[in-house]
Amino acid sequence: MRTAVADGGRRVSVHLADQDRQALIVALSHLPGNAAADTAVLPELTGLGAVTCGTDTAEDGRRVWAVLDL
């Protein structure tokens, strides 16, 4: 969430899903355009136990996502 909020958009959304004893968590900044890359976020997510994680930007803003074992 911290990374999505730092983009400076007017809103942030969080999306959750589960499948096969794993949870997918996605934070979306809703700020169009290219956001500056945050190189610290992925190692932090891995350190918190993310099985896999990533970040990308698109027309609807930056997405930061992580998959965690339940």
Buried (B, 14 or more C-beta within 10 A) or exposed (E): EEBBEBBEBEEBEEEEEEEEEEBBBBBBBBBEEEBEEBEEBBEBBEEEEBEEBBBEBEEEBBBBBBBBEE
